[in-house]
Amino acid sequence: MADRLRLMAVHAHPDDESSKGAATMAKYAANGVDVLVVSCTGGERGDVLNPNLKDDVHIARDLPRVRRVEMKRAQEILGVQHTWLGFVDSGLPEGDPLPPLPDGCFALEPLDVTTEALVREIRRFRPHVMTTYDENGGYPHPDHIMTHTVSMSAFAAAGDLTAFPHAGSPWQPLKIYYNSHNRAKYAAFHEALLAMGEESPYEEWLKDWDPAKARTVTTRVHCADYFDRRDQALLAHATQIDPDGSWFRIPKDVQAQVWPTEDFEAAISYVPVEPIEDDLFAGIGDAATGDELATRPGLEVVYDGRVGANA
């Protein structure tokens, strides 16, 4: 494995991997990169979001098992590896005031417990690059926020000789990115739908977008050739996606013309980050063939997008 690039994508629930960066993962996997999806939870407390399946008694009887079967199919479509981190879905609390989260759920687990679990996977798989969610989780689901917290904690700890010494030999990933939620992309889709004479599902959503929450895109990966594989992987999560919903409103050829990339935000890097990159592995160089770069002590962060620093 020392002569191959490796990418780890950390997600909260099964189906998240297919709606966030899936075409990028499929592209890398098809071009010889080892890609591992880590699902922090099993999605046990998710709802059935496909109206065609809401009354299916077999799904209602054992949703956790169904979601594992769905995840296996999505993994096969994307051509990636997959592992379960083993924590329990926290659910999405609703109401005013919000109810407490259930005991034993992922979002309430001690950080050292969740960090150790992910550190074990990092040290086993030895990724050069990781992806995860920003500090807001992409949207404020408690499991998404916890996924961010755990990913950043494990990224820092995995290469530390003194951290979790029983959890495998130290390994320092060189970069970690956030999956980007880019208003410009959805605005472009909105305008494309209107130009086609179609109703846009994005109008109200764009109006409600808070400019103060704008993110910085550092990396655009061209992956339009893999949009179909992305969509097929998402449809494999049949309980979680309406096949007639807004996800599939824009024809893929229009998507490829309007916005042919998936976008990312560099969070921390031990190698220089030059905007705008077109490759998550930009700047890594010989790390894939000489693994000493990612294991040696004394690596210094040269880019920390969390504080707007680019040293």
Secondary structure, DSSP 8 states (H G I E B T S, - for coil): -TTS-EEEEEESSTTHHHHSSHHHHHHHHHTT-EEEEEEEE--TT-----TTTTT-HHHHH-HHHHHHHHHHHHHHHHT-EEEEEEE-------SSS-----TT-GGGS-HHHHHHHHHHHHHHH--SEEEE--TT-SS--HHHHHHHHHHHHHHHHTT-TTSSTTS-S----SEEEEE---HHHHHHHHHHHHHTT---TTHHHHHT--GGG-----EEEE-GGGHHHHHHHHHHSTTT--TTSGGG-S-HHHHHHH--EEEEEEEEESS---SSBS-TTTT-GGGGT-GGGGT-TT----EETTTTEE-
